[in-house]
């Protein structure tokens, strides 16, 4: 049980890196000597020291390291990236025992860190709270395993299953409350990119920025097959990097950037390939109904959050449907019911 206790602490620490470490994974580390925690750390920001380094730096008496155990939620790296290999530092500091939550799926590591530690004569235990550690870095795992971003779908629907009125102008129906809107902005801050379709971009004129929460703005992505969207929309204001997927050639611009797709074929695999090439690990799809349904029908999604509004619209744009028998949980957020579907394969 003690192994699980210290690994749980690693997971808690790792969560502090949320929003700051991408494209790196969140990682936490704890160092224990004689049953007491003598050091701990987590990966704070991409490009800066990894969790193991910060944990070792926090130990006041380094002589204790030679009889300590280091717990780390993810396999220590074994390659030179923006920082030196953590496995080398663990060996250098003569830490004799290493307990690891899960193996790193990144091709430059993928078991090499574990092997390097074992080759140096260290005792290495792998798989403590493995499911929880993998869940912690599910976006990272999905990206490196399936070569696409981790995809989250989000929409709010009325009590009778509509997401908006049928309209050609005017403002969208407000189904979210100010407090649940805050949750949406939190999810935006946790995503590398956010996507909407042509109709949503035109009729709602969204900014797709983070305003009701602290955090960075995601890259904005919009589908505009025929280049019909007016450049007066917020999406063209140049404030945030923006990608426009289209069928037609457009004079090159740095922002927004136009990317030509072959609309005679399925465009989702083409989009996924492009986002993977750009290192975009997580994508939040906010609408509209046609775009959301296309992801659902293709099975190209990992999580979905559906806000159940109390009002009825009686007619309008039908909400997307998750038709397969996929399990979901229901929770109340600020008095509003939100269904959470999971389609995870990690």
BELRAKA-V183788 format. One line per field, one symbol per residue. phi: phi as a letter, one per 30 degrees, with the letter a starting at -180 (. if undefined). A space follows every 10 residues. Layout:
# BELRAKA-V183788
phi: ???
This chain:
# BELRAKA-V183788
phi: .dddddddde dddeeddeic ceddddbbbb cbbhibdcaa abddaejced eddddddddd cdddddbccc cbdbeddbbd cdbddddddd dddiddbbcc daddddedch jddddddddd iddbcbjdhe dddddecddd deddcchadd cccbacbdec ibcaddbcai ddddcdcedd dddddddddc cdbbbbcddd dddchddhcc bcadlddddc bbcbechcdd dddedcdidb ebcccbccdb eebdadccbd ccddcedddd ddddddedid cbbccckcdd deddddddic abbbccdcdd dcciakddde bcdddcdbcb bcbhicdbdc cbbdcd
